[in-house]
Amino acid sequence: MGFTIGIREMRTGARRRARAAATGGTEVAEYTGLWGWAVVPGARAAGGACSCGDPGCAAPGAHPLEFAREVPAGATLDAAARAWAEVPGASMMLPVGRSFDVLDVAEGAGRRALVRMERMGLPLGPVSVTPQGRAQFFVAPGAADELPRLLYRMGWDDAGLDLRALGPGGHITAPPSDRGGLGPVRWLRAPGPDSAAPPEARLLLGTLAYLCHRWAAPCG
């Protein structure tokens, strides 16, 4: 009887893992096939420990897995499912600096900026929010290099803004993956036919800088 129950539990576990891999493969294929973004398997964190196995990991649950292969942009559902089955439980991470850069701000300022920019009819790309309270605006590649010059030209270079740009070599956690064991990343503005192509950073930067300044003022 115990052996039979053990076999059933093994089969149930295998089916559960297969369903999880299939679900993850579907989400990965949406990023690669619909939006043309590569996806990198990422580490997970539980109880403060990183799944990479390094006890001194500097970013538990928030970095790519070194041994896992990237799922390239354009990968089909079958290809994505096969690749993701090799890394069960991995988080989904998106490489920055290829199809998009990211402007990273405090969530409160980002939410207000998003509402204001939508009312103004400004072109917008996807916007995600992390459980650490950061809003991430997807913008055209090159923003990370251009940010200091753009802030200088707008007069915000010495304002001490809580605003930074992520560019080539960086990765962000993709919704709905868990970020560092703190909870899932979510979309404030999900990618779609009218928003997957990110706008130039300069089109959003004035509003973001102003609201970052306003958001920080009460704390100052």
N, CA, C and O of each residue as an XYZ file, in Angstrom:
880
protein
N       0.833     -1.206      0.000
C       0.000      0.000      0.000
C       0.871      1.262      0.000
O       0.646      2.200     -0.765
N       1.889      1.249      0.900
C       2.752      2.412      0.962
C       3.493      2.635     -0.337
O       3.675      3.773     -0.769
N       3.930      1.533     -0.972
C       4.632      1.663     -2.248
C       3.726      2.259     -3.306
O       4.140      3.109     -4.093
N       2.445      1.787     -3.315
C       1.481      2.296     -4.295
C       1.245      3.788     -4.101
O       1.186      4.551     -5.065
N       1.110      4.195     -2.827
C       0.897      5.610     -2.539
C       2.113      6.419     -2.966
O       1.979      7.520     -3.500
N       3.297      5.869     -2.728
C       4.510      6.561     -3.126
C       4.571      6.762     -4.629
O       4.964      7.832     -5.093
N       4.184      5.744     -5.403
C       4.170      5.857     -6.860
C       3.181      6.930     -7.295
O       3.468      7.725     -8.191
N       2.002      6.947     -6.649
C       1.003      7.964     -6.991
C       1.530      9.363     -6.717
O       1.338     10.280     -7.515
N       2.213      9.519     -5.551
C       2.762     10.832     -5.224
C       3.816     11.249     -6.235
O       3.887     12.418     -6.614
N       4.648     10.284     -6.681
C       5.667     10.599     -7.676
C       5.030     11.031     -8.981
O       5.473     11.988     -9.616
N       3.962     10.300     -9.383
C       3.281     10.646    -10.631
C       2.615     12.002    -10.521
O       2.655     12.807    -11.451
N       1.986     12.250     -9.347
C       1.344     13.555     -9.147
C       2.375     14.675     -9.198
O       2.143     15.713     -9.817
N       3.516     14.460     -8.543
C       4.569     15.459     -8.576
C       5.091     15.697     -9.972
O       5.359     16.837    -10.353
N       5.242     14.618    -10.752
C       5.727     14.750    -12.126
C       4.738     15.537    -12.967
O       5.126     16.389    -13.766
N       3.428     15.240    -12.777
C       2.411     15.980    -13.541
C       2.401     17.449    -13.142
O       2.239     18.329    -13.987
N       2.578     17.711    -11.835
C       2.597     19.101    -11.371
C       3.785     19.848    -11.967
O       3.652     20.992    -12.401
N       4.944     19.196    -11.986
C       6.122     19.840    -12.571
C       5.951     20.072    -14.066
O       6.376     21.094    -14.604
N       5.313     19.093    -14.734
C       5.079     19.243    -16.172
C       4.139     20.405    -16.446
O       4.358     21.177    -17.381
N       3.066     20.538    -15.617
C       2.141     21.658    -15.792
C       2.856     22.983    -15.545
O       2.647     23.952    -16.275
N       3.714     23.023    -14.498
C       4.441     24.255    -14.204
C       5.366     24.623    -15.354
O       5.470     25.793    -15.723
N       6.046     23.611    -15.926
C       6.949     23.885    -17.049
C       6.180     24.372    -18.254
O       6.627     25.277    -18.958
N       4.992     23.759    -18.503
C       4.180     24.165    -19.649
C       3.688     25.594    -19.470
O       3.696     26.388    -20.411
N       3.252     25.917    -18.233
C       2.786     27.275    -17.975
C       3.920     28.277    -18.159
O       3.742     29.312    -18.801
N       5.079     27.968    -17.598
C       6.213     28.856    -17.758
C       6.609     29.000    -19.207
O       6.962     30.092    -19.653
N       6.553     27.878    -19.964
C       6.893     27.941    -21.381
C       5.948     28.832    -22.155
O       6.367     29.527    -23.081
N       4.673     28.822    -21.785
C       3.699     29.681    -22.458
C       4.005     31.148    -22.210
O       3.948     31.965    -23.128
N       4.332     31.481    -20.955
C       4.652     32.871    -20.626
C       5.943     33.306    -21.310
O       6.045     34.432    -21.799
N       6.929     32.409    -21.343
C       8.186     32.727    -22.020
C       7.940     32.946    -23.507
O       8.482     33.879    -24.099
N       7.114     32.078    -24.115
C       6.831     32.197    -25.551
C       6.103     33.496    -25.873
O       6.269     34.038    -26.965
N       5.299     34.004    -24.941
C       4.631     35.292    -25.168
C       5.669     36.403    -25.285
O       5.570     37.267    -26.156
N       6.665     36.373    -24.399
C       7.714     37.386    -24.460
C       8.551     37.240    -25.734
O       8.832     38.228    -26.413
N       8.945     36.012    -26.051
C       9.836     35.809    -27.201
C       9.099     35.944    -28.528
O       9.608     36.556    -29.468
N       7.884     35.364    -28.603
C       7.161     35.329    -29.870
C       6.359     36.576    -30.169
O       6.374     37.077    -31.293
N       5.642     37.090    -29.143
C       4.774     38.252    -29.375
C       5.544     39.562    -29.347
O       5.330     40.436    -30.187
N       6.447     39.694    -28.369
C       7.082     40.992    -28.164
C       8.533     41.017    -28.630
O       9.154     42.079    -28.651
N       9.072     39.879    -28.999
C      10.428     39.860    -29.545
C      11.520     40.123    -28.524
O      12.543     40.727    -28.846
N      11.306     39.666    -27.282
C      12.280     39.841    -26.217
C      12.879     38.490    -25.848
O      12.150     37.507    -25.715
N      14.180     38.430    -25.682
C      14.812     37.227    -25.159
C      14.463     37.075    -23.675
O      14.178     38.059    -22.993
N      14.489     35.840    -23.188
C      14.205     35.556    -21.784
C      15.348     34.723    -21.214
O      15.809     33.770    -21.843
N      15.795     35.089    -20.034
C      16.901     34.398    -19.378
C      16.380     33.753    -18.096
O      15.730     34.431    -17.301
N      16.648     32.458    -17.868
C      16.250     31.837    -16.604
C      16.977     32.488    -15.435
O      18.188     32.704    -15.482
N      16.219     32.797    -14.389
C      16.787     33.481    -13.234
C      16.688     32.657    -11.969
O      15.904     31.712    -11.885
N      17.488     33.024    -10.990
C      17.488     32.363     -9.691
C      16.222     32.705     -8.921
O      15.519     33.665     -9.238
N      15.949     31.902     -7.906
C      14.843     32.168     -6.988
C      15.399     32.267     -5.576
O      16.480     31.749     -5.295
N      14.675     32.924     -4.695
C      15.105     33.068     -3.303
C      14.014     32.560     -2.375
O      12.825     32.766     -2.617
N      14.436     31.896     -1.315
C      13.517     31.419     -0.285
C      14.225     31.502      1.055
O      15.319     30.962      1.224
N      13.601     32.177      2.000
C      14.211     32.316      3.314
C      15.527     33.057      3.291
O      16.391     32.829      4.138
N      15.684     33.948      2.323
C      16.911     34.718      2.224
C      18.041     34.014      1.515
O      19.095     34.611      1.297
N      17.849     32.751      1.144
C      18.887     31.996      0.444
C      18.583     31.949     -1.039
O      17.423     31.842     -1.436
N      19.627     32.029     -1.867
C      19.463     32.039     -3.311
C      19.589     30.623     -3.867
O      20.398     29.825     -3.392
N      18.783     30.326     -4.874
C      18.821     29.002     -5.487
C      20.101     28.743     -6.263
O      20.339     27.614     -6.693
N      20.933     29.766     -6.453
C      22.207     29.556     -7.152
C      23.181     28.758     -6.305
O      24.160     28.222     -6.823
N      22.919     28.674     -4.993
C      23.763     27.886     -4.103
C      24.911     28.635     -3.478
O      25.632     28.068     -2.656
N      25.111     29.893     -3.837
C      26.203     30.678     -3.281
C      25.731     31.330     -1.976
O      24.867     32.207     -2.010
N      26.280     30.919     -0.832
C      25.827     31.505      0.441
C      26.117     32.989      0.559
O      25.489     33.676      1.365
N      27.061     33.501     -0.233
C      27.377     34.919     -0.200
C      26.812     35.682     -1.376
O      27.319     36.754     -1.708
N      25.765     35.159     -2.023
C      25.179     35.784     -3.209
C      24.790     37.233     -2.916
O      24.112     37.517     -1.928
N      25.223     38.135     -3.779
C      24.970     39.559     -3.562
C      23.556     39.971     -3.943
O      23.083     41.022     -3.510
N      22.868     39.155     -4.751
C      21.509     39.493     -5.183
C      20.649     38.232     -5.157
O      20.289     37.707     -6.211
N      20.319     37.743     -3.969
C      19.560     36.485     -3.869
C      18.245     36.534     -4.635
O      17.414     37.413     -4.410
N      18.068     35.584     -5.540
C      16.819     35.496     -6.286
C      16.592     36.599     -7.281
O      15.462     36.795     -7.729
N      17.626     37.329     -7.645
C      17.432     38.479     -8.538
C      18.563     38.583     -9.552
O      19.031     39.680     -9.854
N      19.003     37.444    -10.076
C      20.058     37.453    -11.094
C      19.894     36.234    -11.997
O      19.274     35.249    -11.597
N      20.443     36.289    -13.210
C      20.350     35.137    -14.110
C      21.136     33.945    -13.570
O      22.091     34.101    -12.809
N      20.709     32.753    -13.982
C      21.453     31.544    -13.659
C      22.583     31.381    -14.675
O      22.341     31.359    -15.882
N      23.787     31.271    -14.195
C      24.946     31.239    -15.082
C      24.935     30.028    -16.008
O      25.384     30.111    -17.151
N      24.419     28.900    -15.510
C      24.494     27.666    -16.294
C      23.346     27.505    -17.291
O      23.407     26.637    -18.162
N      22.306     28.324    -17.176
C      21.101     28.144    -17.995
C      21.225     28.911    -19.302
O      21.816     29.991    -19.347
N      20.666     28.348    -20.361
C      20.744     29.005    -21.662
C      19.585     29.973    -21.864
O      18.476     29.746    -21.380
N      19.852     31.024    -22.568
C      18.864     32.043    -22.888
C      17.875     31.516    -23.917
O      18.252     30.785    -24.832
N      16.616     31.888    -23.765
C      15.614     31.594    -24.782
C      15.573     32.807    -25.712
O      15.180     33.891    -25.282
N      15.967     32.648    -26.963
C      16.146     33.828    -27.819
C      14.830     34.448    -28.264
O      13.791     33.789    -28.278
N      14.887     35.712    -28.624
C      13.722     36.384    -29.201
C      13.272     35.628    -30.436
O      14.095     35.200    -31.245
N      11.955     35.463    -30.582
C      11.403     34.754    -31.715
C      11.181     33.276    -31.480
O      10.651     32.590    -32.354
N      11.578     32.758    -30.307
C      11.386     31.339    -30.023
C       9.900     30.983    -30.023
O       9.075     31.746    -29.521
N       9.563     29.825    -30.587
C       8.180     29.359    -30.649
C       7.742     28.799    -29.303
O       8.551     28.648    -28.388
N       6.461     28.496    -29.195
C       5.933     27.912    -27.965
C       6.616     26.595    -27.648
O       7.008     26.366    -26.504
N       6.769     25.722    -28.641
C       7.412     24.429    -28.402
C       8.856     24.615    -27.950
O       9.307     23.951    -27.017
N       9.581     25.516    -28.608
C      10.980     25.754    -28.244
C      11.087     26.342    -26.842
O      11.968     25.965    -26.070
N      10.191     27.262    -26.519
C      10.214     27.879    -25.197
C       9.881     26.859    -24.115
O      10.518     26.845    -23.062
N       8.889     26.004    -24.364
C       8.503     24.986    -23.381
C       9.639     24.002    -23.151
O       9.901     23.617    -22.012
N      10.325     23.585    -24.226
C      11.440     22.652    -24.071
C      12.571     23.293    -23.270
O      13.152     22.656    -22.391
N      12.878     24.544    -23.572
C      13.955     25.222    -22.862
C      13.611     25.407    -21.391
O      14.465     25.225    -20.523
N      12.363     25.768    -21.107
C      11.983     26.040    -19.723
C      11.857     24.765    -18.908
O      11.992     24.804    -17.685
N      11.604     23.644    -19.553
C      11.546     22.368    -18.838
C      12.909     21.989    -18.273
O      12.990     21.171    -17.356
N      13.976     22.567    -18.803
C      15.329     22.286    -18.314
C      15.644     23.033    -17.027
O      16.606     22.695    -16.338
N      14.843     24.047    -16.692
C      15.119     24.877    -15.505
C      13.843     25.033    -14.677
O      13.368     26.153    -14.492
N      13.278     23.928    -14.177
C      12.016     24.037    -13.433
C      12.147     24.966    -12.234
O      13.105     24.883    -11.466
N      11.169     25.849    -12.091
C      11.168     26.779    -10.962
C      11.937     28.055    -11.183
O      11.948     28.922    -10.309
N      12.593     28.201    -12.345
C      13.371     29.423    -12.584
C      12.443     30.616    -12.765
O      11.311     30.478    -13.229
N      12.941     31.780    -12.393
C      12.201     33.000    -12.666
C      12.525     33.464    -14.083
O      13.524     33.047    -14.669
N      11.676     34.326    -14.624
C      11.901     34.869    -15.960
C      12.573     36.229    -15.839
O      12.095     37.108    -15.121
N      13.677     36.390    -16.541
C      14.387     37.668    -16.533
C      14.573     38.146    -17.970
O      14.770     37.349    -18.886
N      14.505     39.452    -18.144
C      14.637     40.061    -19.470
C      15.946     40.831    -19.548
O      16.212     41.667    -18.685
N      16.774     40.573    -20.562
C      17.990     41.347    -20.726
C      17.687     42.770    -21.178
O      16.886     42.986    -22.087
N      18.330     43.727    -20.542
C      18.120     45.137    -20.855
C      19.218     45.592    -21.818
O      20.335     45.076    -21.793
N      18.882     46.565    -22.667
C      19.868     47.130    -23.558
C      19.797     46.617    -24.979
O      20.582     47.035    -25.831
N      18.868     45.718    -25.245
C      18.701     45.203    -26.599
C      17.462     45.833    -27.241
O      17.567     46.729    -28.078
N      16.295     45.350    -26.834
C      15.052     45.903    -27.368
C      14.595     47.126    -26.584
O      13.794     47.922    -27.074
N      15.099     47.269    -25.382
C      14.670     48.381    -24.533
C      15.708     48.629    -23.446
O      16.466     47.729    -23.083
N      15.735     49.858    -22.930
C      16.380     50.216    -21.671
C      15.262     50.457    -20.662
O      14.083     50.394    -21.012
N      15.622     50.729    -19.436
C      14.625     50.908    -18.374
C      14.947     52.161    -17.573
O      16.094     52.389    -17.188
N      13.914     52.976    -17.324
C      14.011     54.085    -16.368
C      13.356     53.627    -15.078
O      12.168     53.304    -15.057
N      14.127     53.600    -14.010
C      13.708     53.033    -12.729
C      13.498     54.160    -11.717
O      14.409     54.945    -11.452
N      12.262     54.232    -11.144
C      11.921     55.294    -10.196
C      11.120     54.695     -9.044
O      10.706     53.538     -9.108
N      10.905     55.477     -8.003
C      10.051     55.043     -6.903
C       8.639     54.788     -7.409
O       8.139     55.512     -8.270
N       8.003     53.761     -6.871
C       6.682     53.363     -7.371
C       5.669     54.491     -7.285
O       4.896     54.691     -8.222
N       5.652     55.242     -6.173
C       4.682     56.324     -6.024
C       4.822     57.375     -7.104
O       3.834     57.809     -7.696
N       6.069     57.787     -7.360
C       6.305     58.770     -8.410
C       5.969     58.188     -9.774
O       5.425     58.880    -10.634
N       6.295     56.906     -9.972
C       6.009     56.272    -11.249
C       4.526     56.175    -11.538
O       4.096     56.401    -12.669
N       3.743     55.843    -10.531
C       2.290     55.743    -10.726
C       1.693     57.101    -11.100
O       0.863     57.195    -12.005
N       2.122     58.146    -10.399
C       1.604     59.478    -10.709
C       2.044     59.918    -12.104
O       1.277     60.526    -12.850
N       3.292     59.601    -12.438
C       3.793     59.970    -13.765
C       3.021     59.246    -14.855
O       2.695     59.838    -15.884
N       2.725     57.968    -14.636
C       2.000     57.198    -15.641
C       0.621     57.790    -15.898
O       0.210     57.923    -17.051
N      -0.096     58.146    -14.836
C      -1.423     58.757    -14.987
C      -1.319     60.068    -15.752
O      -2.098     60.329    -16.669
N      -0.350     60.888    -15.368
C      -0.205     62.192    -16.020
C       0.146     62.028    -17.500
O      -0.411     62.725    -18.348
N       1.056     61.122    -17.813
C       1.477     60.947    -19.201
C       0.370     60.352    -20.065
O       0.251     60.687    -21.244
N      -0.436     59.475    -19.483
C      -1.584     58.947    -20.230
C      -2.570     60.069    -20.547
O      -3.110     60.122    -21.651
N      -2.807     60.961    -19.594
C      -3.717     62.084    -19.826
C      -3.161     63.028    -20.883
O      -3.919     63.622    -21.649
N      -1.839     63.168    -20.925
C      -1.199     64.047    -21.898
C      -1.117     63.400    -23.284
O      -0.791     64.066    -24.266
N      -1.410     62.122    -23.354
C      -1.345     61.425    -24.635
C       0.071     61.146    -25.111
O       0.305     60.982    -26.309
N       1.034     61.090    -24.162
C       2.408     60.802    -24.543
C       2.555     59.331    -24.937
O       1.869     58.476    -24.377
N       3.424     59.028    -25.877
C       3.666     57.629    -26.230
C       4.305     56.907    -25.060
O       5.245     57.414    -24.448
N       3.798     55.731    -24.750
C       4.272     54.979    -23.596
C       4.541     53.532    -23.987
O       3.856     52.963    -24.837
N       5.532     52.961    -23.362
C       5.793     51.541    -23.489
C       5.302     50.819    -22.251
O       4.567     51.401    -21.453
N       5.686     49.573    -22.070
C       5.297     48.836    -20.866
C       5.886     49.470    -19.609
O       6.932     50.118    -19.651
N       5.190     49.268    -18.491
C       5.662     49.741    -17.192
C       5.394     48.625    -16.185
O       4.264     48.152    -16.061
N       6.425     48.213    -15.474
C       6.261     47.177    -14.451
C       6.542     47.770    -13.072
O       7.107     48.857    -12.953
N       6.138     47.038    -12.034
C       6.398     47.475    -10.669
C       6.895     46.279     -9.873
O       6.344     45.182     -9.972
N       7.943     46.499     -9.082
C       8.557     45.419     -8.324
C       8.041     45.409     -6.885
O       7.522     46.419     -6.409
N       8.178     44.275     -6.187
C       7.743     44.251     -4.783
C       8.615     45.114     -3.880
O       8.246     45.382     -2.737
N       9.774     45.552     -4.384
C      10.604     46.482     -3.618
C      10.138     47.926     -3.757
O      10.761     48.834     -3.206
N       9.033     48.150     -4.497
C       8.490     49.494     -4.610
C       9.159     50.344     -5.667
O       9.325     51.550     -5.481
N       9.553     49.722     -6.793
C      10.150     50.439     -7.907
C       9.281     50.296     -9.138
O       8.784     49.209     -9.432
N       9.095     51.394     -9.861
C       8.397     51.382    -11.146
C       9.446     51.414    -12.244
O      10.407     52.181    -12.172
N       9.262     50.578    -13.261
C      10.246     50.446    -14.326
C       9.585     50.748    -15.666
O       8.729     49.995    -16.130
N       9.993     51.858    -16.284
C       9.457     52.303    -17.561
C      10.359     51.797    -18.684
O      11.556     52.079    -18.704
N       9.776     51.050    -19.612
C      10.533     50.551    -20.752
C      10.663     51.684    -21.773
O       9.667     52.266    -22.202
N      11.900     51.984    -22.150
C      12.157     53.044    -23.121
C      13.122     52.512    -24.178
O      13.693     51.433    -24.025
N      13.293     53.275    -25.242
C      14.125     52.831    -26.349
C      15.568     52.619    -25.902
O      16.049     53.315    -25.008
N      16.257     51.665    -26.516
C      17.671     51.445    -26.162
C      18.490     52.718    -26.333
O      18.231     53.538    -27.214
N      19.476     52.856    -25.473
C      20.334     54.046    -25.496
C      20.050     55.004    -24.365
O      20.824     55.933    -24.139
N      18.941     54.801    -23.637
C      18.569     55.730    -22.563
C      19.610     55.771    -21.465
O      19.878     56.836    -20.909
N      20.207     54.623    -21.140
C      21.184     54.583    -20.050
C      22.376     55.482    -20.364
O      22.893     56.165    -19.480
N      22.805     55.481    -21.612
C      23.933     56.327    -22.001
C      23.530     57.799    -22.099
O      24.334     58.687    -21.814
N      22.295     58.054    -22.500
C      21.848     59.428    -22.731
C      21.369     60.133    -21.471
O      21.280     61.361    -21.458
N      21.055     59.390    -20.410
C      20.392     59.980    -19.249
C      21.146     61.163    -18.644
O      20.527     62.205    -18.426
N      22.440     61.062    -18.363
C      23.119     62.236    -17.775
C      23.022     63.483    -18.656
O      22.805     64.584    -18.151
N      23.180     63.314    -19.962
C      23.121     64.465    -20.874
C      21.708     65.044    -20.915
O      21.533     66.262    -20.907
N      20.705     64.176    -20.957
C      19.326     64.656    -21.013
C      18.946     65.390    -19.734
O      18.311     66.443    -19.786
N      19.335     64.836    -18.583
C      19.033     65.508    -17.318
C      19.730     66.862    -17.235
O      19.166     67.821    -16.709
N      20.946     66.942    -17.750
C      21.686     68.214    -17.757
C      20.967     69.247    -18.617
O      20.811     70.398    -18.210
N      20.532     68.838    -19.800
C      19.863     69.766    -20.711
C      18.533     70.239    -20.139
O      18.093     71.350    -20.433
N      17.880     69.392    -19.312
C      16.598     69.768    -18.728
C      16.754     70.499    -17.404
O      15.770     70.971    -16.835
N      17.987     70.597    -16.909
C      18.209     71.295    -15.656
C      17.976     70.461    -14.415
O      17.836     71.012    -13.323
N      17.931     69.120    -14.558
C      17.680     68.244    -13.429
C      18.941     67.501    -12.992
O      18.859     66.596    -12.162
N      20.091     67.858    -13.528
C      21.296     67.077    -13.275
C      21.791     67.177    -11.833
O      22.476     66.268    -11.363
N      21.464     68.260    -11.116
C      21.941     68.424     -9.747
C      20.808     68.346     -8.728
O      20.938     68.848     -7.612
N      19.688     67.711     -9.116
C      18.517     67.675     -8.239
C      18.512     66.479     -7.297
O      17.635     66.386     -6.439
N      19.468     65.562     -7.434
C      19.498     64.393     -6.561
C      18.281     63.507     -6.721
O      17.738     63.009     -5.736
N      17.852     63.308     -7.950
C      16.630     62.546     -8.208
C      16.827     61.054     -7.948
O      17.893     60.496     -8.208
N      15.787     60.431     -7.436
C      15.768     58.971     -7.294
C      15.305     58.386     -8.630
O      14.204     57.847     -8.742
N      16.160     58.504     -9.623
C      15.849     58.087    -10.987
C      17.140     57.552    -11.609
O      18.161     58.239    -11.633
N      17.081     56.346    -12.099
C      18.271     55.772    -12.737
C      17.860     55.012    -13.979
O      16.698     54.642    -14.145
N      18.816     54.788    -14.837
C      18.567     54.054    -16.077
C      19.340     52.743    -16.060
O      20.494     52.695    -15.633
N      18.699     51.692    -16.522
C      19.335     50.379    -16.668
C      19.557     50.132    -18.150
O      18.646     50.309    -18.958
N      20.758     49.726    -18.501
C      21.101     49.538    -19.900
C      21.784     48.219    -20.160
O      21.562     47.254    -19.428
N      22.623     48.154    -21.199
C      23.260     46.897    -21.605
C      23.993     46.204    -20.459
O      24.715     46.827    -19.681
N      23.779     44.892    -20.387
C      24.397     44.094    -19.333
C      23.498     43.870    -18.139
O      23.781     43.001    -17.314
N      22.404     44.643    -18.021
C      21.483     44.488    -16.906
C      20.346     43.540    -17.230
O      20.113     43.210    -18.393
N      19.645     43.106    -16.205
C      18.472     42.250    -16.351
C      17.397     42.710    -15.374
O      17.706     43.165    -14.273
N      16.158     42.592    -15.770
C      15.043     42.849    -14.856
C      14.182     41.595    -14.776
O      14.127     40.799    -15.713
N      13.513     41.437    -13.644
C      12.601     40.310    -13.472
C      11.297     40.599    -14.202
O      10.722     41.679    -14.070
N      10.842     39.621    -14.971
C       9.642     39.804    -15.789
C       8.401     39.337    -15.038
O       8.440     38.290    -14.392
N       7.306     40.083    -15.103
C       6.049     39.601    -14.529
C       5.650     38.270    -15.168
O       5.853     38.078    -16.367
N       5.085     37.352    -14.383
C       4.738     37.453    -12.964
C       5.738     36.749    -12.057
O       5.352     36.215    -11.017
N       7.016     36.739    -12.430
C       8.008     36.042    -11.626
C       8.234     36.733    -10.289
O       8.021     37.936    -10.139
N       8.677     35.920     -9.312
C       8.998     36.428     -7.990
C      10.327     37.178     -8.039
O      11.247     36.781     -8.755
N      10.416     38.250     -7.283
C      11.635     39.060     -7.242
C      12.288     38.936     -5.871
O      11.803     39.498     -4.889
N      13.375     38.207     -5.813
C      14.148     38.114     -4.586
C      13.396     37.537     -3.404
O      13.723     37.851     -2.259
N      12.387     36.693     -3.652
C      11.617     36.095     -2.581
C      10.648     37.038     -1.899
O      10.074     36.692     -0.867
N      10.454     38.223     -2.457
C       9.589     39.240     -1.839
C       8.195     39.295     -2.442
O       7.320     39.978     -1.910
N       7.975     38.594     -3.534
C       6.682     38.631     -4.198
C       6.847     38.848     -5.691
O       7.961     39.049     -6.173
N       5.743     38.808     -6.424
C       5.830     38.897     -7.878
C       6.007     40.330     -8.380
O       5.579     41.296     -7.748
N       6.647     40.424     -9.526
C       6.657     41.669    -10.291
C       5.345     41.741    -11.063
O       4.872     40.726    -11.575
N       4.756     42.920    -11.152
C       3.451     43.071    -11.819
C       3.535     44.151    -12.890
O       4.430     44.996    -12.875
N       2.594     44.103    -13.809
C       2.499     45.141    -14.835
C       1.621     46.279    -14.344
O       0.505     46.047    -13.880
N       2.118     47.511    -14.441
C       1.252     48.682    -14.337
C       0.668     48.990    -15.711
O      -0.469     49.447    -15.825
N       1.450     48.737    -16.742
C       1.001     48.896    -18.127
C       1.626     47.760    -18.924
O       2.808     47.807    -19.265
N       0.835     46.754    -19.215
C       1.338     45.548    -19.867
C       1.685     45.815    -21.330
O       1.110     46.714    -21.944
N       2.607     45.054    -21.893
C       2.904     45.203    -23.322
C       1.692     44.838    -24.159
O       0.942     43.926    -23.811
N       1.504     45.536    -25.243
C       0.394     45.285    -26.152
C       0.747     45.787    -27.529
O       1.821     46.355    -27.724
N      -0.145     45.586    -28.497
C       0.148     46.037    -29.861
C       0.498     47.521    -29.956
O       1.234     47.934    -30.852
N      -0.042     48.332    -29.013
C       0.218     49.775    -29.076
C       1.258     50.225    -28.061
O       1.519     51.422    -27.941
N       1.862     49.284    -27.323
C       2.789     49.710    -26.268
C       4.055     48.874    -26.185
O       4.921     49.167    -25.361
N       4.192     47.834    -27.015
C       5.370     46.987    -26.904
C       6.625     47.709    -27.375
O       7.710     47.469    -26.845
N       6.494     48.598    -28.372
C       7.643     49.357    -28.856
C       7.892     50.530    -27.909
O       7.057     51.432    -27.836
N       8.999     50.547    -27.191
C       9.216     51.599    -26.189
C       9.560     52.938    -26.818
O      10.218     52.979    -27.857
N       9.122     54.042    -26.200
C       9.391     55.384    -26.740
C      10.795     55.867    -26.387
O      11.494     55.242    -25.590
N      11.190     56.963    -26.975
C      12.456     57.598    -26.612
C      12.364     58.122    -25.175
O      11.324     58.626    -24.752
N      13.462     57.995    -24.437
C      13.464     58.419    -23.036
C      13.144     59.892    -22.882
O      12.485     60.286    -21.919
N      13.602     60.715    -23.821
C      13.429     62.166    -23.695
C      11.960     62.564    -23.668
O      11.615     63.611    -23.121
N      11.077     61.730    -24.260
C       9.658     62.050    -24.296
C       9.003     61.922    -22.919
O       7.974     62.545    -22.656
N       9.602     61.115    -22.044
C       9.015     60.860    -20.730
C       9.796     61.527    -19.605
O       9.275     61.713    -18.505
N      11.026     61.881    -19.879
C      11.947     62.222    -18.804
C      11.545     63.469    -18.034
O      11.715     63.514    -16.816
N      11.022     64.474    -18.705
C      10.628     65.686    -18.005
C       9.575     65.414    -16.938
O       9.695     65.877    -15.804
N       8.538     64.657    -17.309
C       7.475     64.327    -16.354
C       7.997     63.455    -15.233
O       7.669     63.678    -14.068
N       8.813     62.454    -15.574
C       9.368     61.574    -14.550
C      10.253     62.341    -13.579
O      10.166     62.147    -12.367
N      11.103     63.213    -14.111
C      12.007     63.973    -13.248
C      11.219     64.892    -12.311
O      11.525     64.984    -11.122
N      10.216     65.565    -12.847
C       9.417     66.483    -12.030
C       8.724     65.741    -10.893
O       8.739     66.197     -9.750
N       8.112     64.591    -11.206
C       7.369     63.876    -10.177
C       8.290     63.139     -9.215
O       7.930     62.942     -8.054
N       9.463     62.728     -9.667
C      10.447     62.183     -8.734
C      10.860     63.260     -7.723
O      11.017     62.984     -6.534
N      11.031     64.477     -8.212
C      11.383     65.596     -7.338
C      10.257     65.898     -6.350
O      10.504     66.094     -5.161
N       9.028     65.933     -6.845
C       7.878     66.196     -5.981
C       7.685     65.084     -4.958
O       7.348     65.341     -3.803
N       7.904     63.833     -5.397
C       7.697     62.696     -4.512
C       8.709     62.710     -3.371
O       8.383     62.323     -2.249
N       9.938     63.154     -3.649
C      10.987     63.167     -2.643
C      10.900     64.379     -1.737
O      11.451     64.352     -0.637
N      10.229     65.444     -2.159
C      10.212     66.698     -1.397
C       9.684     66.545      0.040
O      10.308     67.069      0.962
N       8.546     65.839      0.267
C       8.049     65.718      1.650
C       9.055     65.020      2.556
O       9.182     65.359      3.732
N       9.791     64.012      1.985
C      10.778     63.301      2.789
C      11.962     64.188      3.122
O      12.573     64.060      4.183
N      12.286     65.116      2.175
C      13.425     66.011      2.418
C      13.137     66.924      3.596
O      13.976     67.750      3.956
